[in-house]
Amino acid sequence: MFEDYDILLTPAAFGEAPLGTAAFAGVPMYQIWTTLHVPAVSLPLFKGPNGLPIGAQLLAKRHADRKLFACAQWVWDKL
């Protein structure tokens, strides 16, 4: 995937943050990237119907952490 793209954009979880619970059901959304040892960063960019955050996750190829952080800063500034 990373031969053609520097950064990938994926959902950080299944919808908005859960209301009134500490449980997190978004493990499948990031587990694969952890297994592949690629850097990932999640940003709370949107709001759901209850006003709680909806996150976007940015991914980069292995050892491209600085590029990922620079892109995350750019996304944060733009959105």
C-alpha positions in Angstrom: 0.0 0.0 0.0 2.7 2.4 0.9 4.5 2.2 -2.4 1.9 4.4 -3.9 0.9 6.5 -0.9 2.8 8.2 1.9 -0.1 8.4 4.3 -3.3 6.4 4.6 -6.6 7.7 6.2 -8.8 5.3 8.1 -11.5 5.5 10.7 -10.1 5.4 14.3 -13.2 3.6 15.7 -16.7 2.5 14.8 -18.5 5.9 15.0 -18.4 8.4 17.8 -17.1 7.8 21.2 -19.4 5.7 23.5 -21.7 7.8 25.6 -21.4 7.1 29.4 -19.1 4.1 29.2 -15.3 3.6 29.3 -15.6 0.5 27.0 -13.8 0.8 23.7 -14.9 -1.4 20.8 -12.6 0.0 18.2 -9.8 -2.5 18.6 -10.2 -4.0 15.1 -9.7 -0.5 13.7 -6.1 -0.2 14.9 -5.1 -3.8 15.8 -3.9 -4.6 12.3 -1.6 -1.6 12.1 -0.1 -2.5 15.5 0.5 -6.0 14.2 2.2 -4.6 11.1 4.3 -2.2 13.2 3.4 0.9 11.3 3.1 4.3 12.9 -0.5 5.5 13.5 -2.0 8.6 15.0 -5.6 9.3 15.7 -7.2 12.8 15.7 -10.6 13.7 17.0 -11.6 15.6 13.9 -15.4 15.3 13.8 -18.4 15.2 16.1 -21.2 12.6 16.1 -24.9 13.0 16.8 -24.3 13.1 20.6 -21.6 15.8 20.3 -18.9 13.2 21.1 -15.7 12.9 19.0 -15.3 10.8 15.9 -11.7 10.1 15.2 -9.7 9.8 12.0 -6.6 7.7 12.0 -3.5 8.4 9.8 -1.0 5.7 9.0 2.5 5.8 7.5 5.0 3.1 6.4 7.4 1.8 9.0 10.0 4.3 10.1 8.1 7.2 8.6 7.1 8.6 11.9 8.2 12.2 11.2 6.3 12.3 7.9 3.3 11.0 9.7 3.5 13.7 12.4 4.0 16.4 9.9 0.9 15.2 7.9 -1.1 14.9 11.2 -0.2 18.5 12.0 -1.3 19.7 8.5 -4.6 17.8 8.8 -5.2 19.2 12.3 -4.5 22.8 11.0 -6.8 22.4 8.0 -9.7 20.7 9.7 
